[in-house]
Amino acid sequence: MKVRKAVVTAAGWGTRFLPATKAQPKEMLPLIDKPVIQYVIEEAVASGITQIIIVTALGKRAIEDHFDRSAELEQALRAKGEAKRLAEVQRLSNLADISYIRQKEQLGLGHAVLTAKYLVGDEPFALLLPDDVIVHTTPCLKQMLRAWERLGGSLVAVQKVRREEAPAYGIIRPRPLGGRLYGVEGLVEKPSPQEAPSNLGIVGRYILSPSIFAALEATPRGRGGELQLTDGLERLRPQEPVFAYEFLGKRHDTGTPLGLLKAAVALALAREDLGAELQEYLRGLKL
Ligand code: G1P
């Protein structure tokens, strides 16, 4: 079976970025010259996804406008002879078939995924969290889809994290399967460093079997009083296999101001039009 659909969650308050996020969605904060959410949408499309479901909430309308067509803007760019910019905004509004659904209460990632249940239907789907921007010549989701096509079940992306960072991640108990693959023998959401079952933390890319919906519906609220996807996967595990894949690439956590800043510097340094000048500027700062 082919994975056609991807869910992208964009319903959080973005409190870490206040006041920047008081009147604008955190997913629309720019990472250089693109809003953060555009990176994961482009990753999904580059991985072969054709239908995208964005879970939004109150105050997130700018996301819909961003991926919509703006005939007025196109006309203005055409009149000014800005062909390159015109092509870019047209490309953006034709990226994918996007639907939106609102999460009416902030009850956690598991709850956000459940919100998309009827739009996903009875088929495996990808889930991407826009905070995690992952850079590699082969998109992270594409790498995962290749592995998943052989394995089936559900698949989570993992990376090695320091023990003291365990409380920021879902952590898996892995059974090595060779190469970058693991069987998952347990998952814990945000354990203390002492309780962490390994150093493999879940990063915001998943391929989920539709059975996750029933599992989430049967899962009690967990950490922070929220319905955790990690707990839903732990409940699914005795019925269906869950695998983990240690992806290739550099992951940037744009979920905090410092993380977003670091990501912007790293990505800009790698860009032909910005890299050299930024490097010179940074060198000057150190003097
Ligand atoms: C969520 C998940 C966590 C995962 C993380 C990856 O946490 O609950 O299991 O490790 O995303 O970014 P959040 O970062 O939303 O608190």
Boltz pocket constraint, residues with backbone or C-beta under 6 A from the ligand:
constraints:
  - pocket:
      binder: B
      contacts: [[A, 109], [A, 129], [A, 131], [A, 132], [A, 168], [A, 169], [A, 170], [A, 171], [A, 189], [A, 190], [A, 201], [A, 202], [A, 203], [A, 204], [A, 228], [A, 229], [A, 230], [A, 255]]
      max_distance: 6.0
